[in-house]
Amino acid sequence: MNMELDDFKQAWQVLDRRLEQQHALNLQLFRDSRLDRLRHGLRPLVWGQVIQILVGALGAMAFAPIWIAHLHEPAVWMSGLVMHLYCIGLIVVGAVVLAQVARIDYGAPVLVIQRQLWRLRRTYSVVGAWVVGLPWWFLTAPLLVALSHGVVMDRAPSAIWIQLAVGVVGLLGTWWFYRWSHRPERAQLGRRIDESTTGGSIRRAQAAINEIARFEQE
């Protein structure tokens, strides 16, 4: 009887080890497939930032000669400089986002990857909105002045002031709507707005890593 119990225990231990090995193999296969999907899912974001950097570089090269050549004309000089700085901002934001994507360690623990994706999401949504998105409420006016080399200021100055006024109203309206949508009673609407500013690539990447976290906990 004792020998039978020992044999049973040994067989059970062997079976238990095999089950653990099978679970580890399944976890590794699942992890590899989701990480591969995560890596491929971030490619549209990467290409988008590359295009943004190229646009910023071309814009900076186009607007630099304008404001340099019109130092004696304050309106054209300031407008060209504003557009030049905005294009540099596009380059900086794109480079920062690409650097954070490159720093993602796909071999790190799930919690580490989740934190890296969270930082990427925050940079893309917050810094991208402040530098790339919101300034467009005001950029139409300096864009027209710079491209026309000040002609629009001579012929239709009121159009520039109207556009700047619209920009102020639009910016205040955006701020008010953000505060209104993020009140506790509209939490679901606020989450949807935050999701829309995150970018599909980052959301899909976070979904993939969250699937791995759930699989590891099961």
Salt bridges, closest charged atoms under 4 A:
ASP36 OD1 - ARG39 NH1 3.76
ASP36 OD1 - HIS40 ND1 3.38
GLU73 OE2 - HIS70 NE2 3.77
GLU73 OE2 - HIS72 NE2 3.29
GLU185 OE2 - ARG186 NH1 3.42
ASP194 OD1 - HIS182 NE2 2.94
GLU195 OE2 - ARG121 NH2 2.96
GLU195 OE1 - ARG203 NE 3.80
GLU211 OE1 - ARG34 NE 2.44
GLU211 OE2 - ARG37 NH2 3.05
GLU216 OE2 - ARG31 NH1 3.89
